[in-house]
């Protein structure tokens, strides 16, 4: 990150900074380059001690890894990130005791999991964040994504959500070097 000003993330194009709104536990402001967007975060607010099922968004720096999109609903986003169309049998394991914890799985899957092909459109575009992926720790949280907001502004289960147009704008300038900083 040589040459980047990490002390002022909202002015750094390679950083998506997410700060909780002082008026709401579940609303935030996202800054990317000179742009600002409203964001929705976890129903449990922001935490430095993320636990599976707490509904909180982890307070941490996380890289964008890769993404999924619903090819039956939206065009492939313009981005440098690796992207793959979601299949009907795509899931994500959220069972802390299972060896596949916090990884993509194929459905049907016997352990607890989340289906990626959702009816509510949240995962029409879904980016995997580097939370508890490299060195997975049981109960430290799974399926932390950057995805689309719900039309009614419902809080996430711990993810970061942006309006679909804002998400596509960020992705058009983002790559695996992009850092998401939740403060």
C-alpha positions as YAML, in Angstrom:
chain: A
units: angstrom
residues:
- id: 1
  name: UNK
  ca: [0.00, 0.00, 0.00]
- id: 2
  name: UNK
  ca: [2.93, 2.27, -0.56]
- id: 3
  name: UNK
  ca: [1.91, 5.85, -1.21]
- id: 4
  name: UNK
  ca: [-1.62, 5.45, 0.14]
- id: 5
  name: UNK
  ca: [-2.85, 7.57, 3.03]
- id: 6
  name: UNK
  ca: [-4.27, 5.00, 5.45]
- id: 7
  name: UNK
  ca: [-4.91, 7.71, 8.05]
- id: 8
  name: UNK
  ca: [-7.58, 9.22, 5.82]
- id: 9
  name: UNK
  ca: [-9.30, 6.22, 4.16]
- id: 10
  name: UNK
  ca: [-12.22, 8.14, 2.69]
- id: 11
  name: UNK
  ca: [-9.81, 10.04, 0.47]
- id: 12
  name: UNK
  ca: [-7.93, 6.93, -0.72]
- id: 13
  name: UNK
  ca: [-9.33, 5.34, -3.91]
- id: 14
  name: UNK
  ca: [-8.17, 1.81, -2.91]
- id: 15
  name: UNK
  ca: [-10.14, 1.84, 0.35]
- id: 16
  name: UNK
  ca: [-13.85, 1.55, 0.96]
- id: 17
  name: UNK
  ca: [-14.32, 3.05, 4.42]
- id: 18
  name: UNK
  ca: [-17.51, 2.16, 6.31]
- id: 19
  name: UNK
  ca: [-18.42, 4.16, 9.43]
- id: 20
  name: UNK
  ca: [-21.49, 3.56, 11.54]
- id: 21
  name: UNK
  ca: [-23.91, 6.45, 11.64]
- id: 22
  name: UNK
  ca: [-24.04, 8.17, 15.05]
- id: 23
  name: UNK
  ca: [-27.84, 8.04, 14.89]
- id: 24
  name: UNK
  ca: [-28.26, 4.35, 14.10]
- id: 25
  name: UNK
  ca: [-26.63, 1.06, 15.02]
- id: 26
  name: UNK
  ca: [-27.41, -0.43, 11.59]
- id: 27
  name: UNK
  ca: [-26.89, 2.46, 9.18]
- id: 28
  name: UNK
  ca: [-23.50, 3.63, 7.98]
- id: 29
  name: UNK
  ca: [-21.77, 5.90, 5.53]
- id: 30
  name: UNK
  ca: [-19.42, 4.34, 2.99]
- id: 31
  name: UNK
  ca: [-16.64, 6.44, 1.43]
- id: 32
  name: UNK
  ca: [-14.84, 5.37, -1.73]
- id: 33
  name: UNK
  ca: [-12.48, 7.87, -3.38]
- id: 34
  name: UNK
  ca: [-14.48, 11.12, -3.37]
- id: 35
  name: UNK
  ca: [-17.84, 9.32, -3.32]
- id: 36
  name: UNK
  ca: [-20.15, 8.79, -0.34]
- id: 37
  name: UNK
  ca: [-22.97, 6.27, -0.14]
- id: 38
  name: UNK
  ca: [-25.42, 5.21, 2.53]
- id: 39
  name: UNK
  ca: [-24.77, 1.67, 3.72]
- id: 40
  name: UNK
  ca: [-26.52, -0.89, 5.88]
- id: 41
  name: UNK
  ca: [-24.59, -3.02, 8.37]
- id: 42
  name: UNK
  ca: [-25.37, -5.84, 10.78]
- id: 43
  name: UNK
  ca: [-28.38, -5.85, 13.08]
- id: 44
  name: UNK
  ca: [-25.86, -6.15, 15.96]
- id: 45
  name: UNK
  ca: [-23.97, -3.00, 14.90]
- id: 46
  name: UNK
  ca: [-20.17, -3.13, 14.67]
- id: 47
  name: UNK
  ca: [-17.97, -5.27, 16.90]
- id: 48
  name: UNK
  ca: [-14.28, -5.93, 17.51]
- id: 49
  name: UNK
  ca: [-15.16, -9.41, 18.83]
- id: 50
  name: UNK
  ca: [-17.14, -11.03, 16.01]
- id: 51
  name: UNK
  ca: [-18.92, -14.28, 16.93]
- id: 52
  name: UNK
  ca: [-20.99, -16.60, 14.76]
- id: 53
  name: UNK
  ca: [-24.65, -15.56, 14.81]
- id: 54
  name: UNK
  ca: [-24.20, -12.23, 16.65]
- id: 55
  name: UNK
  ca: [-25.50, -10.25, 13.67]
- id: 56
  name: UNK
  ca: [-22.64, -7.76, 13.98]
- id: 57
  name: UNK
  ca: [-20.33, -6.44, 11.28]
- id: 58
  name: UNK
  ca: [-16.67, -7.00, 12.17]
- id: 59
  name: UNK
  ca: [-14.63, -3.86, 12.91]
- id: 60
  name: UNK
  ca: [-11.64, -4.75, 10.77]
- id: 61
  name: UNK
  ca: [-9.83, -4.21, 7.51]
- id: 62
  name: UNK
  ca: [-10.93, -6.80, 4.92]
- id: 63
  name: UNK
  ca: [-9.94, -7.30, 1.30]
- id: 64
  name: UNK
  ca: [-12.37, -7.97, -1.52]
- id: 65
  name: UNK
  ca: [-11.70, -11.55, -2.67]
- id: 66
  name: UNK
  ca: [-14.13, -12.57, -5.43]
- id: 67
  name: UNK
  ca: [-17.82, -12.46, -6.14]
- id: 68
  name: UNK
  ca: [-21.00, -14.07, -7.33]
- id: 69
  name: UNK
  ca: [-23.90, -12.68, -9.33]
- id: 70
  name: UNK
  ca: [-27.34, -13.86, -10.43]
- id: 71
  name: UNK
  ca: [-26.94, -14.21, -14.21]
- id: 72
  name: UNK
  ca: [-30.68, -14.86, -14.50]
- id: 73
  name: UNK
  ca: [-31.38, -11.38, -13.05]
- id: 74
  name: UNK
  ca: [-28.40, -9.06, -13.66]
- id: 75
  name: UNK
  ca: [-25.49, -8.62, -16.02]
- id: 76
  name: UNK
  ca: [-22.01, -9.56, -14.83]
- id: 77
  name: UNK
  ca: [-20.68, -6.52, -12.95]
- id: 78
  name: UNK
  ca: [-17.83, -4.61, -14.54]
- id: 79
  name: UNK
  ca: [-14.93, -5.25, -12.16]
- id: 80
  name: UNK
  ca: [-11.39, -6.63, -11.96]
- id: 81
  name: UNK
  ca: [-12.55, -9.07, -9.29]
- id: 82
  name: UNK
  ca: [-13.04, -12.70, -10.25]
- id: 83
  name: UNK
  ca: [-16.80, -13.19, -10.62]
- id: 84
  name: UNK
  ca: [-18.91, -16.30, -11.17]
- id: 85
  name: UNK
  ca: [-22.59, -16.77, -11.87]
- id: 86
  name: UNK
  ca: [-24.46, -18.25, -8.90]
- id: 87
  name: UNK
  ca: [-25.73, -21.78, -9.48]
- id: 88
  name: UNK
  ca: [-28.85, -23.24, -7.87]
- id: 89
  name: UNK
  ca: [-26.67, -25.58, -5.79]
- id: 90
  name: UNK
  ca: [-24.34, -22.89, -4.37]
- id: 91
  name: UNK
  ca: [-24.26, -22.51, -0.60]
- id: 92
  name: UNK
  ca: [-21.98, -21.24, 2.18]
- id: 93
  name: UNK
  ca: [-21.26, -23.31, 5.29]
- id: 94
  name: UNK
  ca: [-21.96, -21.50, 8.58]
- id: 95
  name: UNK
  ca: [-21.57, -24.52, 10.90]
- id: 96
  name: UNK
  ca: [-18.58, -23.72, 13.16]
- id: 97
  name: UNK
  ca: [-17.82, -27.37, 13.92]
- id: 98
  name: UNK
  ca: [-17.79, -28.49, 10.28]
- id: 99
  name: UNK
  ca: [-14.50, -28.73, 8.32]
- id: 100
  name: UNK
  ca: [-16.07, -26.62, 5.53]
- id: 101
  name: UNK
  ca: [-16.94, -23.77, 7.96]
- id: 102
  name: UNK
  ca: [-16.92, -20.38, 6.21]
- id: 103
  name: UNK
  ca: [-16.35, -21.78, 2.73]
- id: 104
  name: UNK
  ca: [-18.54, -22.25, -0.33]
- id: 105
  name: UNK
  ca: [-20.32, -25.60, -0.49]
- id: 106
  name: UNK
  ca: [-22.53, -27.47, -2.96]
- id: 107
  name: UNK
  ca: [-26.12, -28.14, -1.99]
- id: 108
  name: UNK
  ca: [-27.64, -30.27, -0.70]
- id: 109
  name: UNK
  ca: [-25.35, -29.96, 2.31]
- id: 110
  name: UNK
  ca: [-26.04, -31.68, 5.62]
- id: 111
  name: UNK
  ca: [-24.54, -29.07, 7.98]
- id: 112
  name: UNK
  ca: [-25.92, -25.57, 8.59]
- id: 113
  name: UNK
  ca: [-25.50, -23.35, 5.54]
- id: 114
  name: UNK
  ca: [-26.78, -20.35, 3.67]
- id: 115
  name: UNK
  ca: [-28.19, -20.64, 0.14]
- id: 116
  name: UNK
  ca: [-26.55, -18.13, -2.25]
- id: 117
  name: UNK
  ca: [-29.40, -18.14, -4.79]
- id: 118
  name: UNK
  ca: [-31.82, -16.04, -2.77]
- id: 119
  name: UNK
  ca: [-35.26, -14.76, -3.69]
- id: 120
  name: UNK
  ca: [-34.82, -11.40, -1.91]
- id: 121
  name: UNK
  ca: [-32.22, -10.07, -4.41]
- id: 122
  name: UNK
  ca: [-29.62, -9.32, -1.70]
- id: 123
  name: UNK
  ca: [-27.09, -11.59, -3.42]
- id: 124
  name: UNK
  ca: [-27.87, -10.59, -7.00]
- id: 125
  name: UNK
  ca: [-24.34, -9.18, -6.69]
- id: 126
  name: UNK
  ca: [-22.36, -10.54, -3.73]
- id: 127
  name: UNK
  ca: [-18.66, -10.04, -2.95]
- id: 128
  name: UNK
  ca: [-16.80, -12.26, -0.50]
- id: 129
  name: UNK
  ca: [-14.78, -10.28, 2.05]
- id: 130
  name: UNK
  ca: [-11.61, -11.66, 3.60]
- id: 131
  name: UNK
  ca: [-13.08, -12.25, 7.04]
- id: 132
  name: UNK
  ca: [-12.09, -15.47, 8.82]
- id: 133
  name: UNK
  ca: [-11.10, -17.08, 5.51]
- id: 134
  name: UNK
  ca: [-7.32, -17.49, 5.52]
- id: 135
  name: UNK
  ca: [-7.01, -18.93, 9.02]
- id: 136
  name: UNK
  ca: [-10.55, -19.96, 9.85]
- id: 137
  name: UNK
  ca: [-11.42, -19.87, 13.55]
- id: 138
  name: UNK
  ca: [-14.49, -21.66, 14.83]
- id: 139
  name: UNK
  ca: [-17.31, -19.31, 15.85]
- id: 140
  name: UNK
  ca: [-15.46, -16.20, 14.59]
- id: 141
  name: UNK
  ca: [-18.13, -15.45, 11.99]
- id: 142
  name: UNK
  ca: [-18.88, -16.63, 8.49]
- id: 143
  name: UNK
  ca: [-20.30, -15.36, 5.21]
- id: 144
  name: UNK
  ca: [-19.23, -11.72, 5.64]
- id: 145
  name: UNK
  ca: [-20.10, -10.25, 2.26]
- id: 146
  name: UNK
  ca: [-20.48, -6.92, 0.49]
- id: 147
  name: UNK
  ca: [-23.90, -7.17, -1.15]
- id: 148
  name: UNK
  ca: [-26.99, -5.24, -2.19]
- id: 149
  name: UNK
  ca: [-29.35, -3.56, 0.26]
- id: 150
  name: UNK
  ca: [-32.89, -4.72, 0.76]
- id: 151
  name: UNK
  ca: [-35.52, -2.30, -0.57]
- id: 152
  name: UNK
  ca: [-36.79, -1.62, 2.98]
- id: 153
  name: UNK
  ca: [-33.33, -1.05, 4.53]
- id: 154
  name: UNK
  ca: [-33.42, -4.15, 6.72]
- id: 155
  name: UNK
  ca: [-30.13, -4.63, 8.63]
- id: 156
  name: UNK
  ca: [-27.83, -7.42, 7.48]
- id: 157
  name: UNK
  ca: [-26.74, -10.49, 9.44]
- id: 158
  name: UNK
  ca: [-23.24, -8.96, 9.70]
- id: 159
  name: UNK
  ca: [-22.48, -8.04, 6.10]
- id: 160
  name: UNK
  ca: [-22.12, -4.62, 4.49]
- id: 161
  name: UNK
  ca: [-24.86, -3.67, 2.02]
- id: 162
  name: UNK
  ca: [-24.91, -0.90, -0.57]
- id: 163
  name: UNK
  ca: [-27.60, 0.25, -2.95]
- id: 164
  name: UNK
  ca: [-27.22, -1.78, -6.20]
- id: 165
  name: UNK
  ca: [-26.10, 1.26, -8.24]
- id: 166
  name: UNK
  ca: [-23.52, 2.27, -5.60]
- id: 167
  name: UNK
  ca: [-22.25, -1.31, -5.36]
- id: 168
  name: UNK
  ca: [-21.75, -1.48, -9.13]
- id: 169
  name: UNK
  ca: [-19.96, 1.88, -9.12]
- id: 170
  name: UNK
  ca: [-17.55, 0.73, -6.40]
- id: 171
  name: UNK
  ca: [-16.95, -2.59, -8.15]
- id: 172
  name: UNK
  ca: [-16.13, -0.84, -11.43]
- id: 173
  name: UNK
  ca: [-13.07, 0.67, -9.69]
- id: 174
  name: UNK
  ca: [-12.27, -2.16, -7.28]
- id: 175
  name: UNK
  ca: [-10.01, -5.17, -7.36]
- id: 176
  name: UNK
  ca: [-8.50, -7.65, -4.95]
- id: 177
  name: UNK
  ca: [-6.20, -4.90, -3.67]
- id: 178
  name: UNK
  ca: [-9.21, -2.89, -2.49]
- id: 179
  name: UNK
  ca: [-9.47, -2.78, 1.28]
- id: 180
  name: UNK
  ca: [-12.79, -2.45, 3.12]
- id: 181
  name: UNK
  ca: [-12.21, -0.77, 6.47]
- id: 182
  name: UNK
  ca: [-15.06, -0.95, 8.96]
- id: 183
  name: UNK
  ca: [-14.63, 1.56, 11.76]
...
